Structures are given as structure tokens and as C-alpha cells.
């Protein structure tokens, strides 16, 4: 398989699976695919709130991938949410602690859970 086809091929990471749905059902389209897409978009919105204090944005890209961008115009494609933090650190050029007290306080005040 060529690199482009490999990138466009549908892939569901375990963190994004819908327990009662088979991957083939999500890939085939229909209502199940629409629900899966809505859930991914919602995840991207929630993660976007987490990334905001770092000056980063995230958006869902068709096929189950996400695009993370910084304020300088750099962007990376992340295959799934599991690969998020290493790319955040690369874009920022420094390690990030997702349990940092200031970040957690910000998130509590921003209503990140909804």
C-alpha cells in the first residue's frame, strides 16, 4: 500500500471505538458513521480547550485524524488522540505536564468537560 493510501485508510484507535459497533460499520457510512464523526468532532473541541493555554489548536480531519497547529503556522497530522502529547511537545519545543496545577485550574474554570 502506498503512503497516501495508508494515510487515508480508515483506522479506529481503541480510545475512539464505540463498544457496540464494529469498525466496518463505521467505515461503511450511514448513521453509525455520522455518530462516530460527531464524537470525534466533540473530542477535538474538548482537546482544543486543553490546548488553548499553549497557543495550540486542534481540529478533526476526515478519516479519524486530527490536525494540531501552533500560532506560527506549523501544523502536524496526528493519527489519533494517543499520539497527541508527543506532537504537542514537539510543536512547543518543551515538555508539557498534562497534570500541571495551573493547567488543571484553568480547565476547571473553563468548563472543559462539556
RAKA-V793195 format. One record per backbone hydrogen bond with DSSP energy under -1.0 kcal/mol. NH is the residue of the N-H (numbers start at 1). CO is the residue of the C=O. E is the energy in kcal/mol with one decimal. If there is no record, write none. Layout:
BEGIN
NH_CO_E, NH_CO_E
END
This chain:
BEGIN
6_2_-2.2, 7_3_-1.8, 8_4_-2.1, 9_5_-1.5, 16_13_-2.2, 21_18_-2.6, 26_22_-1.3, 27_23_-2.4, 28_24_-1.9, 34_30_-1.8, 35_31_-2.5, 36_32_-2.4, 37_33_-2.4, 38_34_-2.5, 39_35_-2.3, 40_36_-2.0, 41_37_-2.7, 42_38_-2.3, 43_39_-2.3, 44_40_-2.4, 45_41_-2.0, 46_42_-2.2, 47_43_-3.0, 48_44_-2.3, 49_45_-1.4, 50_46_-1.3, 51_47_-2.2, 52_48_-1.4, 54_51_-1.7, 55_52_-2.1, 56_51_-1.6, 57_69_-2.5, 59_67_-1.8, 61_65_-3.5, 65_61_-1.5, 66_78_-2.7, 67_59_-2.7, 68_76_-2.6, 69_57_-2.3, 70_74_-2.3, 73_70_-1.3, 76_68_-2.3, 78_66_-3.5, 83_80_-1.3, 84_81_-1.3, 88_84_-2.0, 89_85_-2.5, 90_86_-1.8, 91_87_-2.6, 92_88_-2.4, 93_89_-2.0, 94_89_-1.1, 100_97_-2.1, 104_100_-2.5, 105_101_-2.4, 106_102_-2.3, 107_103_-2.7, 108_104_-2.3, 109_105_-1.7, 110_106_-1.3, 112_107_-1.5, 114_111_-1.7
END
